[in-house]
Amino acid sequence: MFRSNSSQDQGRRWTRLAAVGCTGSFAHVLCNPSYRTRASGRSSMSMEKVIAWHELTCELRDVVRAADHLLVPRGALFMVYPASRFGELTSVRRLHRLEPRTVRCVHPLADRPAKLVLLHAVKAGRADLTVLPPLVLHRDDEHAFTDEVNAMLM
């Protein structure tokens, strides 16, 4: 179903996955794409980590375009993305007719700003957004998970 193409570019290995014959084939797409733009954030000595963390081989618009390409009408996109880039996610997603259905912010602690956003969007869906209560990961001591997170891990 997928074809992998690799090439060398200045000593770096780039891998691209090209969908073959999959247009409008999936009811759900789940993704956790690279969070950081090319020049932002910490880097790593490991090229695999750099590619996973930074938009080197794939940018947000590529991910959303691929989801639009793969989803059937009314199909669902589920994505985790940094809260700091939620505005960008909103504008790119709208270009591809992926209407948000549910959003949930993920906070490391109850008194800290959200770090992540969990998004459920529907291809060619109606505008009917539900913002869920925040998901708080840790109790006050920063090491123990909250009861909700513990229940997810069981």
Secondary structure in CASP SS format (residue, H / E / C, confidence):
PFRMAT SS
TARGET T0000
AUTHOR 0000-0000-0000
METHOD secondary structure of the structure
MODEL  1
M C 1.00
F E 1.00
R E 1.00
S E 1.00
N E 1.00
S E 1.00
S E 1.00
Q E 1.00
D E 1.00
Q C 1.00
G C 1.00
R E 1.00
R E 1.00
W E 1.00
T E 1.00
R E 1.00
L E 1.00
A E 1.00
A E 1.00
V C 1.00
G C 1.00
C C 1.00
T C 1.00
G C 1.00
S C 1.00
F E 1.00
A E 1.00
H E 1.00
V E 1.00
L E 1.00
C E 1.00
N C 1.00
P C 1.00
S C 1.00
Y C 1.00
R E 1.00
T C 1.00
R C 1.00
A C 1.00
S C 1.00
G C 1.00
R C 1.00
S C 1.00
S C 1.00
M C 1.00
S C 1.00
M H 1.00
E H 1.00
K H 1.00
V H 1.00
I H 1.00
A H 1.00
W H 1.00
H E 1.00
E C 1.00
L C 1.00
T C 1.00
C C 1.00
E C 1.00
L H 1.00
R H 1.00
D H 1.00
V H 1.00
V H 1.00
R H 1.00
A H 1.00
A H 1.00
D H 1.00
H H 1.00
L H 1.00
L E 1.00
V E 1.00
P E 1.00
R E 1.00
G E 1.00
A E 1.00
L E 1.00
F E 1.00
M E 1.00
V E 1.00
Y E 1.00
P E 1.00
A H 1.00
S H 1.00
R H 1.00
F H 1.00
G H 1.00
E H 1.00
L H 1.00
T H 1.00
S H 1.00
V H 1.00
R H 1.00
R H 1.00
L H 1.00
H C 1.00
R C 1.00
L E 1.00
E E 1.00
P E 1.00
R E 1.00
T E 1.00
V E 1.00
R E 1.00
C E 1.00
V E 1.00
H E 1.00
P C 1.00
L C 1.00
A C 1.00
D C 1.00
R C 1.00
P C 1.00
A C 1.00
K C 1.00
L E 1.00
V E 1.00
L E 1.00
L E 1.00
H E 1.00
A E 1.00
V E 1.00
K E 1.00
A C 1.00
G C 1.00
R C 1.00
A C 1.00
D C 1.00
L C 1.00
T E 1.00
V E 1.00
L C 1.00
P C 1.00
P C 1.00
L E 1.00
V E 1.00
L C 1.00
H E 1.00
R C 1.00
D C 1.00
D C 1.00
E C 1.00
H C 1.00
A C 1.00
F E 1.00
T C 1.00
D H 1.00
E H 1.00
V H 1.00
N H 1.00
A H 1.00
M H 1.00
L H 1.00
M C 1.00
END
